[in-house]
């Protein structure tokens, strides 16, 4: 059963900027719908990024849509035929549950200089699992 999605003009105004950011995600890396929305800013959200990826049409040849996944490292849509295979061909690895190993393959986002030059927001620095582990340890000295 196919569901028709109505895309508003307000949502569509983000599409070109979303596509521009997705084009920056390097081969062998992935980004999440939410990360792309944060970079675009201005009220863009993960749902709108998903709509933009689904509305690529012939531009899908240019925009590396396969590199955009959900926040848990999973492939979100049944229509994404070949997404997992494309990512594997780029060297992206998956865990036993079929999720991308985000700690290894997640793109840190554009450089602050590139983001500023093009009117985007850089992603905040992510702490590593080691950083989180260290913060949770009791300090004696």
N, C-alpha and C positions, 0 to 999 in steps of 0.2 A: 504494500500500500504506500503510495507516494503522498507526501504532505506538501501543500503549496505554502511557501513562506512569502509574506508580503514585506518588502524592504522599503522603509520610508526614505524620503529624500534626506532627512536628517541623518539617518544611518549611512546612506550611500555617500555622503560628503566625506566620510572617513576613508573610503575604499582606496583611493589613489595613494594616500599617505601610508596606509597599511601595506599596500603592495610595494611601495618604495622601501619600507623597512624590511619586509620579508626578503626582498632582493639582496639585502645586506648580510643575511644569515649565511655563514660560510659552509661550504661542502663539508660533510662529516660532523656538523653540529646541528643542534635543534634549538627551538625556542618554544615557549608556550603561548597559547592564545592570550593569557593574562599579561605576560611580559610584553608582547607586541602592543597590547592596549596601553600599558603604562608608558611605553616609549612614545606612542602617538599622543597620548594625553587628551586634554580638552573634553573629557566626558566619554571617550571611547571605552568600550568594555570588551571582555572576552567574547561575548555573544556576537558583537558587531564584527570582530576579527574573524570569527567562524563564518559569518555571512559573506564577508569579503572573500574568504578562501573558496567558498562554494560558488561564487559568482565570477570566477576568473575567465571562464569561457576559453577563447583561443589564447589568451594571455598566460594560460597555465604552462605553456612551453617556456616562457621567460621567467615566471615567478616560481621559485622553488617551494611550492605549497607543501610538499611532503615533509619539510623540515619543521612544520608547526604542529605541535601535539598538545595534549591536555596537561594540566598541572601535575598529574601523577605519573607522567611519562607514557601515557597510553594513547592509542590511536582512537579518536573519538567518533568517527563516522564510518558507517558501512559502505558508503559510496567511495571511500578512499582506496579504491582498487589499486594494488601495487605499492601503497605507501611504505609498508614494512620492507618490501623487497628493495625499493629505491633507497631507503635509509641504510639497509644492510650493505648495498652496493657502494655506499659512500663510507662504509666503515663504522657506522653507528651500531652499537651492541645493545641487546635486550636482556633483561633478567629472566628468571624462570617463569614469571607471570606474564611475559610478553611486553613488559614496559621498558622504555629506553632508560639506560643508566644515566639519569640526569646529572649526577655528581661528576660524571666524566664528559658528557657530550652537550651540556647546556651552554648555549652562547651567552656571554656576559653582556651582550648588547653593544651598541655602537660606542665609539670613543666619545668622551665628552666634547671634544673639538668638532667631530663630525656632527654630533647631535645638535650642538649650538649653531653650526653653520647652516644646517638644514631645518632648523626650527622644531627639533624633537627634544625629548627628555631622556638623558642617559638613565640606565637602570641603576638603582642603588647597589653598592657592593654587597655581595653575598658573603655571609660567614661560611666557613667550611665546617664539615662535621667535626673536625678536630677542634676548631674554635668553640663550637657548641659544647663539646665534651669537656674542654678545659674550663668553660664558664660554670659548668655544673659541679665541678669538683670543689670540695671544701679546701680553703687555703689556711694553712697554719701560720704562715709567716708573711 
